[in-house]
Amino acid sequence: MDLPEFQDLMARTYGERDAARGQAATIAWLAEETGELARAVRKGSAADQLHELGDVLAWLASLANQLGLSLDDAAARYAAGCPVCRSIPCTCPP
């Protein structure tokens, strides 16, 4: 599944509920899921990590939908590599 398909799926599945919840609550849920992902990376299995990556992606898609923005357009910022130095790999100073 590509990003536009996923974003559309999240809009159809959770869009009304997420819109009623609002952007502030969506950011809070995204932050919570990001914390769960961090914990899974440190202490979880690959299955736990995959689960939490999916949750983070779902909440990110929800936020993009509420903002009227496209995850595909956001990802395009990196299409040429690093958006600062335009290199692959990045050659920016660390």
PDB file of N, CA, C and O in Angstrom:
ATOM      1  N   MET A   1       0.855  -1.176   0.000  1.00  0.00           N
ATOM      2  CA  MET A   1       0.000   0.000   0.000  1.00  0.00           C
ATOM      3  C   MET A   1       0.894   1.230   0.000  1.00  0.00           C
ATOM      4  O   MET A   1       1.870   1.293   0.748  1.00  0.00           O
ATOM      5  N   ASP A   2       0.563   2.209  -0.837  1.00  0.00           N
ATOM      6  CA  ASP A   2       1.365   3.435  -0.863  1.00  0.00           C
ATOM      7  C   ASP A   2       0.769   4.472   0.109  1.00  0.00           C
ATOM      8  O   ASP A   2      -0.320   4.280   0.650  1.00  0.00           O
ATOM      9  N   LEU A   3       1.500   5.561   0.312  1.00  0.00           N
ATOM     10  CA  LEU A   3       1.075   6.569   1.292  1.00  0.00           C
ATOM     11  C   LEU A   3      -0.298   7.164   1.000  1.00  0.00           C
ATOM     12  O   LEU A   3      -1.110   7.259   1.920  1.00  0.00           O
ATOM     13  N   PRO A   4      -0.603   7.574  -0.244  1.00  0.00           N
ATOM     14  CA  PRO A   4      -1.946   8.120  -0.473  1.00  0.00           C
ATOM     15  C   PRO A   4      -3.057   7.109  -0.171  1.00  0.00           C
ATOM     16  O   PRO A   4      -4.094   7.483   0.378  1.00  0.00           O
ATOM     17  N   GLU A   5      -2.855   5.847  -0.519  1.00  0.00           N
ATOM     18  CA  GLU A   5      -3.855   4.821  -0.216  1.00  0.00           C
ATOM     19  C   GLU A   5      -4.026   4.668   1.292  1.00  0.00           C
ATOM     20  O   GLU A   5      -5.146   4.566   1.793  1.00  0.00           O
ATOM     21  N   PHE A   6      -2.901   4.653   2.009  1.00  0.00           N
ATOM     22  CA  PHE A   6      -2.963   4.511   3.460  1.00  0.00           C
ATOM     23  C   PHE A   6      -3.662   5.703   4.099  1.00  0.00           C
ATOM     24  O   PHE A   6      -4.496   5.537   4.989  1.00  0.00           O
ATOM     25  N   GLN A   7      -3.321   6.899   3.645  1.00  0.00           N
ATOM     26  CA  GLN A   7      -3.940   8.093   4.206  1.00  0.00           C
ATOM     27  C   GLN A   7      -5.444   8.090   3.943  1.00  0.00           C
ATOM     28  O   GLN A   7      -6.228   8.462   4.817  1.00  0.00           O
ATOM     29  N   ASP A   8      -5.847   7.675   2.753  1.00  0.00           N
ATOM     30  CA  ASP A   8      -7.274   7.576   2.432  1.00  0.00           C
ATOM     31  C   ASP A   8      -7.961   6.521   3.297  1.00  0.00           C
ATOM     32  O   ASP A   8      -9.071   6.742   3.782  1.00  0.00           O
ATOM     33  N   LEU A   9      -7.313   5.391   3.489  1.00  0.00           N
ATOM     34  CA  LEU A   9      -7.871   4.335   4.342  1.00  0.00           C
ATOM     35  C   LEU A   9      -8.095   4.847   5.763  1.00  0.00           C
ATOM     36  O   LEU A   9      -9.138   4.583   6.361  1.00  0.00           O
ATOM     37  N   MET A  10      -7.119   5.578   6.305  1.00  0.00           N
ATOM     38  CA  MET A  10      -7.256   6.115   7.657  1.00  0.00           C
ATOM     39  C   MET A  10      -8.387   7.144   7.709  1.00  0.00           C
ATOM     40  O   MET A  10      -9.113   7.212   8.701  1.00  0.00           O
ATOM     41  N   ALA A  11      -8.543   7.948   6.645  1.00  0.00           N
ATOM     42  CA  ALA A  11      -9.633   8.933   6.605  1.00  0.00           C
ATOM     43  C   ALA A  11     -10.987   8.234   6.599  1.00  0.00           C
ATOM     44  O   ALA A  11     -11.907   8.653   7.302  1.00  0.00           O
ATOM     45  N   ARG A  12     -11.112   7.175   5.811  1.00  0.00           N
ATOM     46  CA  ARG A  12     -12.382   6.458   5.736  1.00  0.00           C
ATOM     47  C   ARG A  12     -12.663   5.679   7.011  1.00  0.00           C
ATOM     48  O   ARG A  12     -13.818   5.548   7.415  1.00  0.00           O
ATOM     49  N   THR A  13     -11.627   5.164   7.645  1.00  0.00           N
ATOM     50  CA  THR A  13     -11.798   4.328   8.835  1.00  0.00           C
ATOM     51  C   THR A  13     -12.028   5.157  10.096  1.00  0.00           C
ATOM     52  O   THR A  13     -12.914   4.848  10.893  1.00  0.00           O
ATOM     53  N   TYR A  14     -11.236   6.201  10.273  1.00  0.00           N
ATOM     54  CA  TYR A  14     -11.260   6.966  11.525  1.00  0.00           C
ATOM     55  C   TYR A  14     -11.520   8.459  11.356  1.00  0.00           C
ATOM     56  O   TYR A  14     -11.547   9.191  12.345  1.00  0.00           O
ATOM     57  N   GLY A  15     -11.712   8.924  10.122  1.00  0.00           N
ATOM     58  CA  GLY A  15     -11.763  10.357   9.849  1.00  0.00           C
ATOM     59  C   GLY A  15     -12.746  11.148  10.678  1.00  0.00           C
ATOM     60  O   GLY A  15     -12.385  12.174  11.256  1.00  0.00           O
ATOM     61  N   GLU A  16     -13.994  10.687  10.749  1.00  0.00           N
ATOM     62  CA  GLU A  16     -15.001  11.440  11.512  1.00  0.00           C
ATOM     63  C   GLU A  16     -14.651  11.494  12.988  1.00  0.00           C
ATOM     64  O   GLU A  16     -14.730  12.549  13.618  1.00  0.00           O
ATOM     65  N   ARG A  17     -14.265  10.356  13.532  1.00  0.00           N
ATOM     66  CA  ARG A  17     -13.913  10.285  14.960  1.00  0.00           C
ATOM     67  C   ARG A  17     -12.701  11.165  15.254  1.00  0.00           C
ATOM     68  O   ARG A  17     -12.685  11.896  16.244  1.00  0.00           O
ATOM     69  N   ASP A  18     -11.674  11.093  14.382  1.00  0.00           N
ATOM     70  CA  ASP A  18     -10.463  11.885  14.597  1.00  0.00           C
ATOM     71  C   ASP A  18     -10.739  13.378  14.463  1.00  0.00           C
ATOM     72  O   ASP A  18     -10.196  14.179  15.225  1.00  0.00           O
ATOM     73  N   ALA A  19     -11.577  13.760  13.504  1.00  0.00           N
ATOM     74  CA  ALA A  19     -11.916  15.173  13.335  1.00  0.00           C
ATOM     75  C   ALA A  19     -12.657  15.697  14.566  1.00  0.00           C
ATOM     76  O   ALA A  19     -12.418  16.822  15.005  1.00  0.00           O
ATOM     77  N   ALA A  20     -13.553  14.883  15.121  1.00  0.00           N
ATOM     78  CA  ALA A  20     -14.284  15.293  16.323  1.00  0.00           C
ATOM     79  C   ALA A  20     -13.337  15.429  17.515  1.00  0.00           C
ATOM     80  O   ALA A  20     -13.527  16.290  18.374  1.00  0.00           O
ATOM     81  N   ARG A  21     -12.330  14.581  17.557  1.00  0.00           N
ATOM     82  CA  ARG A  21     -11.347  14.615  18.640  1.00  0.00           C
ATOM     83  C   ARG A  21     -10.495  15.873  18.537  1.00  0.00           C
ATOM     84  O   ARG A  21     -10.158  16.482  19.552  1.00  0.00           O
ATOM     85  N   GLY A  22     -10.141  16.268  17.299  1.00  0.00           N
ATOM     86  CA  GLY A  22      -9.401  17.502  17.063  1.00  0.00           C
ATOM     87  C   GLY A  22      -7.896  17.318  16.968  1.00  0.00           C
ATOM     88  O   GLY A  22      -7.341  16.279  17.326  1.00  0.00           O
ATOM     89  N   GLN A  23      -7.265  18.362  16.474  1.00  0.00           N
ATOM     90  CA  GLN A  23      -5.828  18.318  16.238  1.00  0.00           C
ATOM     91  C   GLN A  23      -5.018  18.184  17.514  1.00  0.00           C
ATOM     92  O   GLN A  23      -4.042  17.434  17.546  1.00  0.00           O
ATOM     93  N   ALA A  24      -5.398  18.890  18.562  1.00  0.00           N
ATOM     94  CA  ALA A  24      -4.621  18.844  19.811  1.00  0.00           C
ATOM     95  C   ALA A  24      -4.603  17.427  20.388  1.00  0.00           C
ATOM     96  O   ALA A  24      -3.556  16.942  20.816  1.00  0.00           O
ATOM     97  N   ALA A  25      -5.746  16.776  20.398  1.00  0.00           N
ATOM     98  CA  ALA A  25      -5.807  15.407  20.914  1.00  0.00           C
ATOM     99  C   ALA A  25      -5.057  14.449  19.994  1.00  0.00           C
ATOM    100  O   ALA A  25      -4.436  13.493  20.460  1.00  0.00           O
ATOM    101  N   THR A  26      -5.114  14.704  18.696  1.00  0.00           N
ATOM    102  CA  THR A  26      -4.395  13.852  17.749  1.00  0.00           C
ATOM    103  C   THR A  26      -2.894  13.961  17.976  1.00  0.00           C
ATOM    104  O   THR A  26      -2.187  12.954  17.942  1.00  0.00           O
ATOM    105  N   ILE A  27      -2.409  15.161  18.206  1.00  0.00           N
ATOM    106  CA  ILE A  27      -0.983  15.348  18.515  1.00  0.00           C
ATOM    107  C   ILE A  27      -0.633  14.588  19.794  1.00  0.00           C
ATOM    108  O   ILE A  27       0.418  13.952  19.869  1.00  0.00           O
ATOM    109  N   ALA A  28      -1.500  14.651  20.790  1.00  0.00           N
ATOM    110  CA  ALA A  28      -1.240  13.935  22.046  1.00  0.00           C
ATOM    111  C   ALA A  28      -1.163  12.425  21.807  1.00  0.00           C
ATOM    112  O   ALA A  28      -0.271  11.760  22.332  1.00  0.00           O
ATOM    113  N   TRP A  29      -2.087  11.885  21.022  1.00  0.00           N
ATOM    114  CA  TRP A  29      -2.060  10.454  20.714  1.00  0.00           C
ATOM    115  C   TRP A  29      -0.815  10.098  19.916  1.00  0.00           C
ATOM    116  O   TRP A  29      -0.198   9.062  20.166  1.00  0.00           O
ATOM    117  N   LEU A  30      -0.436  10.943  18.958  1.00  0.00           N
ATOM    118  CA  LEU A  30       0.771  10.697  18.173  1.00  0.00           C
ATOM    119  C   LEU A  30       2.004  10.671  19.076  1.00  0.00           C
ATOM    120  O   LEU A  30       2.876   9.815  18.923  1.00  0.00           O
ATOM    121  N   ALA A  31       2.069  11.604  20.009  1.00  0.00           N
ATOM    122  CA  ALA A  31       3.199  11.639  20.949  1.00  0.00           C
ATOM    123  C   ALA A  31       3.216  10.390  21.822  1.00  0.00           C
ATOM    124  O   ALA A  31       4.278   9.820  22.070  1.00  0.00           O
ATOM    125  N   GLU A  32       2.054   9.966  22.285  1.00  0.00           N
ATOM    126  CA  GLU A  32       1.981   8.759  23.110  1.00  0.00           C
ATOM    127  C   GLU A  32       2.449   7.534  22.322  1.00  0.00           C
ATOM    128  O   GLU A  32       3.221   6.718  22.826  1.00  0.00           O
ATOM    129  N   GLU A  33       1.977   7.419  21.095  1.00  0.00           N
ATOM    130  CA  GLU A  33       2.382   6.272  20.272  1.00  0.00           C
ATOM    131  C   GLU A  33       3.874   6.323  19.936  1.00  0.00           C
ATOM    132  O   GLU A  33       4.523   5.283  19.832  1.00  0.00           O
ATOM    133  N   THR A  34       4.413   7.524  19.767  1.00  0.00           N
ATOM    134  CA  THR A  34       5.851   7.657  19.515  1.00  0.00           C
ATOM    135  C   THR A  34       6.642   7.178  20.733  1.00  0.00           C
ATOM    136  O   THR A  34       7.686   6.541  20.589  1.00  0.00           O
ATOM    137  N   GLY A  35       6.146   7.482  21.918  1.00  0.00           N
ATOM    138  CA  GLY A  35       6.770   6.967  23.142  1.00  0.00           C
ATOM    139  C   GLY A  35       6.710   5.455  23.222  1.00  0.00           C
ATOM    140  O   GLY A  35       7.672   4.811  23.642  1.00  0.00           O
ATOM    141  N   GLU A  36       5.581   4.885  22.819  1.00  0.00           N
ATOM    142  CA  GLU A  36       5.460   3.427  22.810  1.00  0.00           C
ATOM    143  C   GLU A  36       6.414   2.813  21.789  1.00  0.00           C
ATOM    144  O   GLU A  36       6.969   1.739  22.024  1.00  0.00           O
ATOM    145  N   LEU A  37       6.606   3.488  20.662  1.00  0.00           N
ATOM    146  CA  LEU A  37       7.573   3.021  19.669  1.00  0.00           C
ATOM    147  C   LEU A  37       8.985   3.064  20.239  1.00  0.00           C
ATOM    148  O   LEU A  37       9.759   2.126  20.049  1.00  0.00           O
ATOM    149  N   ALA A  38       9.321   4.134  20.928  1.00  0.00           N
ATOM    150  CA  ALA A  38      10.650   4.242  21.539  1.00  0.00           C
ATOM    151  C   ALA A  38      10.881   3.101  22.528  1.00  0.00           C
ATOM    152  O   ALA A  38      11.964   2.516  22.556  1.00  0.00           O
ATOM    153  N   ARG A  39       9.884   2.786  23.327  1.00  0.00           N
ATOM    154  CA  ARG A  39       9.996   1.690  24.285  1.00  0.00           C
ATOM    155  C   ARG A  39      10.173   0.357  23.564  1.00  0.00           C
ATOM    156  O   ARG A  39      10.972  -0.480  23.984  1.00  0.00           O
ATOM    157  N   ALA A  40       9.421   0.163  22.475  1.00  0.00           N
ATOM    158  CA  ALA A  40       9.527  -1.081  21.714  1.00  0.00           C
ATOM    159  C   ALA A  40      10.903  -1.220  21.055  1.00  0.00           C
ATOM    160  O   ALA A  40      11.442  -2.323  20.965  1.00  0.00           O
ATOM    161  N   VAL A  41      11.461  -0.115  20.603  1.00  0.00           N
ATOM    162  CA  VAL A  41      12.805  -0.159  20.009  1.00  0.00           C
ATOM    163  C   VAL A  41      13.828  -0.554  21.064  1.00  0.00           C
ATOM    164  O   VAL A  41      14.745  -1.327  20.787  1.00  0.00           O
ATOM    165  N   ARG A  42      13.672  -0.025  22.273  1.00  0.00           N
ATOM    166  CA  ARG A  42      14.620  -0.320  23.351  1.00  0.00           C
ATOM    167  C   ARG A  42      14.436  -1.718  23.923  1.00  0.00           C
ATOM    168  O   ARG A  42      15.420  -2.404  24.201  1.00  0.00           O
ATOM    169  N   LYS A  43      13.198  -2.150  24.101  1.00  0.00           N
ATOM    170  CA  LYS A  43      12.955  -3.365  24.885  1.00  0.00           C
ATOM    171  C   LYS A  43      12.054  -4.389  24.213  1.00  0.00           C
ATOM    172  O   LYS A  43      11.848  -5.471  24.764  1.00  0.00           O
ATOM    173  N   GLY A  44      11.518  -4.084  23.053  1.00  0.00           N
ATOM    174  CA  GLY A  44      10.521  -4.959  22.447  1.00  0.00           C
ATOM    175  C   GLY A  44      11.090  -5.850  21.354  1.00  0.00           C
ATOM    176  O   GLY A  44      12.258  -5.757  20.976  1.00  0.00           O
ATOM    177  N   SER A  45      10.238  -6.691  20.879  1.00  0.00           N
ATOM    178  CA  SER A  45      10.570  -7.587  19.778  1.00  0.00           C
ATOM    179  C   SER A  45      10.343  -6.865  18.447  1.00  0.00           C
ATOM    180  O   SER A  45       9.794  -5.764  18.412  1.00  0.00           O
ATOM    181  N   ALA A  46      10.766  -7.493  17.371  1.00  0.00           N
ATOM    182  CA  ALA A  46      10.510  -6.927  16.038  1.00  0.00           C
ATOM    183  C   ALA A  46       9.007  -6.795  15.803  1.00  0.00           C
ATOM    184  O   ALA A  46       8.563  -5.832  15.177  1.00  0.00           O
ATOM    185  N   ALA A  47       8.225  -7.747  16.294  1.00  0.00           N
ATOM    186  CA  ALA A  47       6.766  -7.673  16.146  1.00  0.00           C
ATOM    187  C   ALA A  47       6.210  -6.470  16.900  1.00  0.00           C
ATOM    188  O   ALA A  47       5.330  -5.777  16.388  1.00  0.00           O
ATOM    189  N   ASP A  48       6.710  -6.209  18.112  1.00  0.00           N
ATOM    190  CA  ASP A  48       6.278  -5.034  18.882  1.00  0.00           C
ATOM    191  C   ASP A  48       6.641  -3.750  18.145  1.00  0.00           C
ATOM    192  O   ASP A  48       5.841  -2.817  18.079  1.00  0.00           O
ATOM    193  N   GLN A  49       7.838  -3.707  17.598  1.00  0.00           N
ATOM    194  CA  GLN A  49       8.304  -2.526  16.888  1.00  0.00           C
ATOM    195  C   GLN A  49       7.445  -2.264  15.651  1.00  0.00           C
ATOM    196  O   GLN A  49       7.070  -1.123  15.383  1.00  0.00           O
ATOM    197  N   LEU A  50       7.139  -3.309  14.909  1.00  0.00           N
ATOM    198  CA  LEU A  50       6.300  -3.173  13.712  1.00  0.00           C
ATOM    199  C   LEU A  50       4.905  -2.675  14.079  1.00  0.00           C
ATOM    200  O   LEU A  50       4.346  -1.817  13.395  1.00  0.00           O
ATOM    201  N   HIS A  51       4.347  -3.217  15.159  1.00  0.00           N
ATOM    202  CA  HIS A  51       3.033  -2.792  15.651  1.00  0.00           C
ATOM    203  C   HIS A  51       3.042  -1.296  15.959  1.00  0.00           C
ATOM    204  O   HIS A  51       2.155  -0.561  15.525  1.00  0.00           O
ATOM    205  N   GLU A  52       4.042  -0.855  16.704  1.00  0.00           N
ATOM    206  CA  GLU A  52       4.096   0.559  17.105  1.00  0.00           C
ATOM    207  C   GLU A  52       4.400   1.473  15.924  1.00  0.00           C
ATOM    208  O   GLU A  52       3.888   2.592  15.878  1.00  0.00           O
ATOM    209  N   LEU A  53       5.218   1.034  14.966  1.00  0.00           N
ATOM    210  CA  LEU A  53       5.432   1.824  13.752  1.00  0.00           C
ATOM    211  C   LEU A  53       4.109   2.051  13.025  1.00  0.00           C
ATOM    212  O   LEU A  53       3.835   3.148  12.539  1.00  0.00           O
ATOM    213  N   GLY A  54       3.293   0.999  12.957  1.00  0.00           N
ATOM    214  CA  GLY A  54       1.986   1.130  12.323  1.00  0.00           C
ATOM    215  C   GLY A  54       1.097   2.122  13.044  1.00  0.00           C
ATOM    216  O   GLY A  54       0.408   2.919  12.407  1.00  0.00           O
ATOM    217  N   ASP A  55       1.106   2.080  14.370  1.00  0.00           N
ATOM    218  CA  ASP A  55       0.295   3.027  15.142  1.00  0.00           C
ATOM    219  C   ASP A  55       0.756   4.466  14.922  1.00  0.00           C
ATOM    220  O   ASP A  55      -0.069   5.364  14.751  1.00  0.00           O
ATOM    221  N   VAL A  56       2.073   4.687  14.926  1.00  0.00           N
ATOM    222  CA  VAL A  56       2.596   6.031  14.691  1.00  0.00           C
ATOM    223  C   VAL A  56       2.196   6.507  13.298  1.00  0.00           C
ATOM    224  O   VAL A  56       1.777   7.652  13.127  1.00  0.00           O
ATOM    225  N   LEU A  57       2.323   5.637  12.313  1.00  0.00           N
ATOM    226  CA  LEU A  57       1.956   6.006  10.947  1.00  0.00           C
ATOM    227  C   LEU A  57       0.465   6.338  10.846  1.00  0.00           C
ATOM    228  O   LEU A  57       0.086   7.279  10.150  1.00  0.00           O
ATOM    229  N   ALA A  58      -0.374   5.575  11.534  1.00  0.00           N
ATOM    230  CA  ALA A  58      -1.813   5.832  11.505  1.00  0.00           C
ATOM    231  C   ALA A  58      -2.147   7.195  12.116  1.00  0.00           C
ATOM    232  O   ALA A  58      -2.953   7.939  11.557  1.00  0.00           O
ATOM    233  N   TRP A  59      -1.542   7.527  13.246  1.00  0.00           N
ATOM    234  CA  TRP A  59      -1.813   8.821  13.872  1.00  0.00           C
ATOM    235  C   TRP A  59      -1.230   9.960  13.053  1.00  0.00           C
ATOM    236  O   TRP A  59      -1.811  11.044  13.011  1.00  0.00           O
ATOM    237  N   LEU A  60      -0.089   9.738  12.398  1.00  0.00           N
ATOM    238  CA  LEU A  60       0.471  10.750  11.517  1.00  0.00           C
ATOM    239  C   LEU A  60      -0.447  10.997  10.326  1.00  0.00           C
ATOM    240  O   LEU A  60      -0.639  12.140   9.912  1.00  0.00           O
ATOM    241  N   ALA A  61      -1.010   9.930   9.777  1.00  0.00           N
ATOM    242  CA  ALA A  61      -1.969  10.079   8.676  1.00  0.00           C
ATOM    243  C   ALA A  61      -3.212  10.823   9.146  1.00  0.00           C
ATOM    244  O   ALA A  61      -3.746  11.657   8.415  1.00  0.00           O
ATOM    245  N   SER A  62      -3.672  10.534  10.344  1.00  0.00           N
ATOM    246  CA  SER A  62      -4.833  11.241  10.888  1.00  0.00           C
ATOM    247  C   SER A  62      -4.556  12.739  10.997  1.00  0.00           C
ATOM    248  O   SER A  62      -5.391  13.565  10.630  1.00  0.00           O
ATOM    249  N   LEU A  63      -3.383  13.071  11.503  1.00  0.00           N
ATOM    250  CA  LEU A  63      -3.035  14.486  11.636  1.00  0.00           C
ATOM    251  C   LEU A  63      -2.948  15.150  10.264  1.00  0.00           C
ATOM    252  O   LEU A  63      -3.456  16.255  10.075  1.00  0.00           O
ATOM    253  N   ALA A  64      -2.316  14.487   9.319  1.00  0.00           N
ATOM    254  CA  ALA A  64      -2.229  15.041   7.964  1.00  0.00           C
ATOM    255  C   ALA A  64      -3.623  15.269   7.390  1.00  0.00           C
ATOM    256  O   ALA A  64      -3.875  16.301   6.768  1.00  0.00           O
ATOM    257  N   ASN A  65      -4.523  14.321   7.590  1.00  0.00           N
ATOM    258  CA  ASN A  65      -5.889  14.478   7.098  1.00  0.00           C
ATOM    259  C   ASN A  65      -6.568  15.686   7.736  1.00  0.00           C
ATOM    260  O   ASN A  65      -7.230  16.462   7.046  1.00  0.00           O
ATOM    261  N   GLN A  66      -6.410  15.849   9.047  1.00  0.00           N
ATOM    262  CA  GLN A  66      -7.028  16.981   9.724  1.00  0.00           C
ATOM    263  C   GLN A  66      -6.442  18.316   9.266  1.00  0.00           C
ATOM    264  O   GLN A  66      -7.132  19.335   9.278  1.00  0.00           O
ATOM    265  N   LEU A  67      -5.184  18.309   8.866  1.00  0.00           N
ATOM    266  CA  LEU A  67      -4.534  19.526   8.391  1.00  0.00           C
ATOM    267  C   LEU A  67      -4.777  19.767   6.910  1.00  0.00           C
ATOM    268  O   LEU A  67      -4.421  20.819   6.378  1.00  0.00           O
ATOM    269  N   GLY A  68      -5.390  18.780   6.240  1.00  0.00           N
ATOM    270  CA  GLY A  68      -5.637  18.899   4.810  1.00  0.00           C
ATOM    271  C   GLY A  68      -4.361  18.776   3.993  1.00  0.00           C
ATOM    272  O   GLY A  68      -4.249  19.355   2.913  1.00  0.00           O
ATOM    273  N   LEU A  69      -3.402  18.020   4.511  1.00  0.00           N
ATOM    274  CA  LEU A  69      -2.111  17.859   3.858  1.00  0.00           C
ATOM    275  C   LEU A  69      -1.892  16.411   3.435  1.00  0.00           C
ATOM    276  O   LEU A  69      -2.535  15.495   3.948  1.00  0.00           O
ATOM    277  N   SER A  70      -0.987  16.225   2.506  1.00  0.00           N
ATOM    278  CA  SER A  70      -0.692  14.915   1.954  1.00  0.00           C
ATOM    279  C   SER A  70       0.634  14.385   2.497  1.00  0.00           C
ATOM    280  O   SER A  70       1.656  15.067   2.423  1.00  0.00           O
ATOM    281  N   LEU A  71       0.612  13.162   3.045  1.00  0.00           N
ATOM    282  CA  LEU A  71       1.864  12.531   3.460  1.00  0.00           C
ATOM    283  C   LEU A  71       2.776  12.312   2.256  1.00  0.00           C
ATOM    284  O   LEU A  71       3.999  12.395   2.377  1.00  0.00           O
ATOM    285  N   ASP A  72       2.191  12.037   1.108  1.00  0.00           N
ATOM    286  CA  ASP A  72       2.973  11.856  -0.109  1.00  0.00           C
ATOM    287  C   ASP A  72       3.724  13.145  -0.448  1.00  0.00           C
ATOM    288  O   ASP A  72       4.900  13.105  -0.811  1.00  0.00           O
ATOM    289  N   ASP A  73       3.044  14.284  -0.330  1.00  0.00           N
ATOM    290  CA  ASP A  73       3.697  15.568  -0.575  1.00  0.00           C
ATOM    291  C   ASP A  73       4.780  15.834   0.471  1.00  0.00           C
ATOM    292  O   ASP A  73       5.839  16.373   0.146  1.00  0.00           O
ATOM    293  N   ALA A  74       4.522  15.463   1.710  1.00  0.00           N
ATOM    294  CA  ALA A  74       5.526  15.652   2.764  1.00  0.00           C
ATOM    295  C   ALA A  74       6.756  14.794   2.482  1.00  0.00           C
ATOM    296  O   ALA A  74       7.884  15.259   2.650  1.00  0.00           O
ATOM    297  N   ALA A  75       6.556  13.560   2.062  1.00  0.00           N
ATOM    298  CA  ALA A  75       7.677  12.670   1.753  1.00  0.00           C
ATOM    299  C   ALA A  75       8.461  13.166   0.545  1.00  0.00           C
ATOM    300  O   ALA A  75       9.665  12.928   0.447  1.00  0.00           O
ATOM    301  N   ALA A  76       7.785  13.856  -0.379  1.00  0.00           N
ATOM    302  CA  ALA A  76       8.452  14.351  -1.587  1.00  0.00           C
ATOM    303  C   ALA A  76       9.563  15.341  -1.260  1.00  0.00           C
ATOM    304  O   ALA A  76      10.460  15.562  -2.074  1.00  0.00           O
ATOM    305  N   ARG A  77       9.507  15.932  -0.086  1.00  0.00           N
ATOM    306  CA  ARG A  77      10.578  16.856   0.337  1.00  0.00           C
ATOM    307  C   ARG A  77      11.936  16.160   0.302  1.00  0.00           C
ATOM    308  O   ARG A  77      12.963  16.817   0.127  1.00  0.00           O
ATOM    309  N   TYR A  78      11.951  14.830   0.467  1.00  0.00           N
ATOM    310  CA  TYR A  78      13.190  14.056   0.519  1.00  0.00           C
ATOM    311  C   TYR A  78      13.467  13.294  -0.774  1.00  0.00           C
ATOM    312  O   TYR A  78      14.361  12.448  -0.806  1.00  0.00           O
ATOM    313  N   ALA A  79      12.721  13.575  -1.837  1.00  0.00           N
ATOM    314  CA  ALA A  79      12.846  12.824  -3.085  1.00  0.00           C
ATOM    315  C   ALA A  79      14.240  12.928  -3.700  1.00  0.00           C
ATOM    316  O   ALA A  79      14.701  11.981  -4.337  1.00  0.00           O
ATOM    317  N   ALA A  80      14.906  14.047  -3.524  1.00  0.00           N
ATOM    318  CA  ALA A  80      16.246  14.224  -4.085  1.00  0.00           C
ATOM    319  C   ALA A  80      17.334  13.944  -3.057  1.00  0.00           C
ATOM    320  O   ALA A  80      18.500  14.272  -3.274  1.00  0.00           O
ATOM    321  N   GLY A  81      16.951  13.340  -1.943  1.00  0.00           N
ATOM    322  CA  GLY A  81      17.909  13.094  -0.864  1.00  0.00           C
ATOM    323  C   GLY A  81      17.727  14.119   0.229  1.00  0.00           C
ATOM    324  O   GLY A  81      16.614  14.570   0.498  1.00  0.00           O
ATOM    325  N   CYS A  82      18.821  14.480   0.853  1.00  0.00           N
ATOM    326  CA  CYS A  82      18.777  15.472   1.932  1.00  0.00           C
ATOM    327  C   CYS A  82      18.223  16.781   1.384  1.00  0.00           C
ATOM    328  O   CYS A  82      18.731  17.282   0.380  1.00  0.00           O
ATOM    329  N   PRO A  83      17.192  17.352   2.016  1.00  0.00           N
ATOM    330  CA  PRO A  83      16.626  18.600   1.494  1.00  0.00           C
ATOM    331  C   PRO A  83      17.546  19.808   1.678  1.00  0.00           C
ATOM    332  O   PRO A  83      17.281  20.865   1.105  1.00  0.00           O
ATOM    333  N   VAL A  84      18.614  19.679   2.458  1.00  0.00           N
ATOM    334  CA  VAL A  84      19.542  20.789   2.666  1.00  0.00           C
ATOM    335  C   VAL A  84      20.688  20.726   1.657  1.00  0.00           C
ATOM    336  O   VAL A  84      20.920  21.680   0.914  1.00  0.00           O
ATOM    337  N   CYS A  85      21.409  19.588   1.633  1.00  0.00           N
ATOM    338  CA  CYS A  85      22.576  19.494   0.750  1.00  0.00           C
ATOM    339  C   CYS A  85      22.255  18.822  -0.584  1.00  0.00           C
ATOM    340  O   CYS A  85      23.077  18.831  -1.501  1.00  0.00           O
ATOM    341  N   ARG A  86      21.046  18.233  -0.693  1.00  0.00           N
ATOM    342  CA  ARG A  86      20.587  17.553  -1.911  1.00  0.00           C
ATOM    343  C   ARG A  86      21.454  16.355  -2.284  1.00  0.00           C
ATOM    344  O   ARG A  86      21.557  16.004  -3.459  1.00  0.00           O
ATOM    345  N   SER A  87      22.074  15.731  -1.290  1.00  0.00           N
ATOM    346  CA  SER A  87      22.936  14.583  -1.556  1.00  0.00           C
ATOM    347  C   SER A  87      22.365  13.310  -0.964  1.00  0.00           C
ATOM    348  O   SER A  87      21.598  13.332  -0.001  1.00  0.00           O
ATOM    349  N   ILE A  88      22.763  12.195  -1.572  1.00  0.00           N
ATOM    350  CA  ILE A  88      22.470  10.851  -1.052  1.00  0.00           C
ATOM    351  C   ILE A  88      23.792  10.096  -1.061  1.00  0.00           C
ATOM    352  O   ILE A  88      24.293   9.789  -2.142  1.00  0.00           O
ATOM    353  N   PRO A  89      24.380   9.785   0.084  1.00  0.00           N
ATOM    354  CA  PRO A  89      23.932  10.130   1.425  1.00  0.00           C
ATOM    355  C   PRO A  89      24.159  11.608   1.737  1.00  0.00           C
ATOM    356  O   PRO A  89      24.863  12.313   1.013  1.00  0.00           O
ATOM    357  N   CYS A  90      23.565  12.043   2.800  1.00  0.00           N
ATOM    358  CA  CYS A  90      23.684  13.421   3.247  1.00  0.00           C
ATOM    359  C   CYS A  90      25.153  13.762   3.506  1.00  0.00           C
ATOM    360  O   CYS A  90      25.895  12.985   4.107  1.00  0.00           O
ATOM    361  N   THR A  91      25.552  14.955   3.030  1.00  0.00           N
ATOM    362  CA  THR A  91      26.925  15.411   3.266  1.00  0.00           C
ATOM    363  C   THR A  91      26.971  16.640   4.182  1.00  0.00           C
ATOM    364  O   THR A  91      28.008  17.292   4.308  1.00  0.00           O
ATOM    365  N   CYS A  92      25.842  16.943   4.812  1.00  0.00           N
ATOM    366  CA  CYS A  92      25.824  18.062   5.755  1.00  0.00           C
ATOM    367  C   CYS A  92      26.756  17.762   6.924  1.00  0.00           C
ATOM    368  O   CYS A  92      26.904  16.603   7.312  1.00  0.00           O
ATOM    369  N   PRO A  93      27.387  18.790   7.491  1.00  0.00           N
ATOM    370  CA  PRO A  93      28.205  18.545   8.670  1.00  0.00           C
ATOM    371  C   PRO A  93      27.333  18.022   9.813  1.00  0.00           C
ATOM    372  O   PRO A  93      26.195  18.461   9.980  1.00  0.00           O
ATOM    373  N   PRO A  94      27.865  17.088  10.596  1.00  0.00           N
ATOM    374  CA  PRO A  94      27.059  16.520  11.706  1.00  0.00           C
ATOM    375  C   PRO A  94      26.705  17.532  12.766  1.00  0.00           C
ATOM    376  O   PRO A  94      26.038  17.194  13.743  1.00  0.00           O
TER     377      PRO A  94
END
